[in-house]
Amino acid sequence: MSRNLFEDFTTGEELEQLHDYLQAEKQRNGWTPRITIADWMRIGPGHAILIEPDGRAIASPVWSVPDCLEPFGSLHDDSAAVLWERFPYKQNHLNKYLERTMVVL
């Protein structure tokens, strides 16, 4: 599913314009829900861990490898703790899910 992920990618100035527009609309309309925007270039590669039905663990998206998918183990062979130790993109994963690299309004 990650193949060609970046063809219709929004980043940089376009994303800043979206942020400003949503911030203004939120204020104008009195919206209270939090809006979170992902800038994938800021988040970095491999931030998501996918577990396929066959147990294979995959880092995604990793745009430097074919199909943007980088297998790094299997739940059939290793525990989740071992897979986490082996996961090559821990910092990007944590930064995304702790919202250190997200745009939050």
C-alpha positions as CSV (number, residue, x, y, z in Angstrom):
1,M,0.0,0.0,0.0
2,S,3.0,2.4,0.4
3,R,4.0,2.2,-3.2
4,N,3.7,5.6,-4.9
5,L,2.8,7.1,-1.5
6,F,4.5,10.4,-2.2
7,E,3.1,11.2,-5.6
8,D,0.3,13.3,-4.1
9,F,2.3,14.3,-1.1
10,T,1.6,17.6,0.8
11,T,4.6,19.2,2.5
12,G,6.4,22.5,3.0
13,E,4.6,25.7,2.0
14,E,1.4,23.8,1.0
15,L,1.2,22.2,4.4
16,E,1.8,25.5,6.1
17,Q,-1.1,27.1,4.1
18,L,-3.3,24.2,5.2
19,H,-2.3,24.7,8.8
20,D,-3.1,28.4,8.6
21,Y,-6.4,27.8,6.9
22,L,-7.5,25.1,9.5
23,Q,-6.4,27.3,12.4
24,A,-8.4,30.2,11.1
25,E,-11.5,28.0,10.4
26,K,-11.2,26.4,13.9
27,Q,-11.1,29.9,15.5
28,R,-13.9,31.4,13.3
29,N,-16.2,28.4,13.8
30,G,-15.5,27.7,17.5
31,W,-14.3,24.2,16.7
32,T,-12.9,22.5,19.8
33,P,-11.7,19.1,18.5
34,R,-8.0,18.8,18.1
35,I,-6.7,18.6,14.6
36,T,-3.5,16.6,13.9
37,I,-1.6,16.9,10.6
38,A,1.1,14.6,9.5
39,D,4.1,15.9,7.5
40,W,5.7,12.6,6.5
41,M,9.0,14.2,5.6
42,R,9.2,15.7,9.1
43,I,8.2,12.4,10.7
44,G,10.7,10.4,8.8
45,P,10.9,6.9,7.3
46,G,9.8,3.7,9.0
47,H,7.6,5.3,11.7
48,A,4.9,2.6,11.4
49,I,5.2,-1.1,12.4
50,L,3.0,-3.3,10.4
51,I,2.4,-7.0,11.3
52,E,1.2,-9.0,8.4
53,P,-1.2,-12.0,8.8
54,D,1.7,-14.3,8.4
55,G,3.5,-12.7,11.4
56,R,6.0,-10.8,9.3
57,A,7.0,-7.4,11.0
58,I,7.6,-4.5,8.5
59,A,8.7,-1.0,8.9
60,S,6.7,1.4,6.7
61,P,7.0,3.6,4.8
62,V,10.7,3.5,4.1
63,W,11.0,5.3,0.8
64,S,14.6,4.2,0.1
65,V,13.6,0.5,-0.4
66,P,11.4,-1.1,-3.0
67,D,7.7,-0.8,-2.3
68,C,8.5,1.4,0.8
69,L,8.3,-1.7,3.0
70,E,11.3,-3.0,5.1
71,P,10.8,-6.4,6.8
72,F,12.7,-6.7,10.0
73,G,11.5,-10.0,11.6
74,S,8.6,-12.2,12.3
75,L,6.4,-12.8,15.4
76,H,6.6,-16.5,14.5
77,D,10.3,-16.5,15.3
78,D,10.7,-13.7,17.9
79,S,8.9,-12.0,20.7
80,A,7.6,-8.5,20.4
81,A,10.5,-7.4,22.7
82,V,13.1,-8.8,20.4
83,L,11.3,-7.2,17.4
84,W,11.3,-3.9,19.1
85,E,15.1,-4.2,19.8
86,R,15.6,-5.0,16.1
87,F,13.3,-2.2,14.8
88,P,15.6,0.2,13.0
89,Y,13.3,3.3,13.2
90,K,12.5,3.5,16.9
91,Q,13.1,7.2,17.2
92,N,10.8,8.1,14.2
93,H,8.2,5.7,15.6
94,L,8.3,7.3,19.1
95,N,8.4,10.8,17.8
96,K,5.3,10.3,15.7
97,Y,3.2,8.6,18.3
98,L,4.3,11.0,21.0
99,E,3.4,13.8,18.5
100,R,6.9,15.4,18.6
101,T,6.9,15.6,14.8
102,M,3.2,16.2,14.2
103,V,1.4,19.5,13.6
104,V,-1.3,19.9,16.2
105,L,-4.0,22.6,16.2
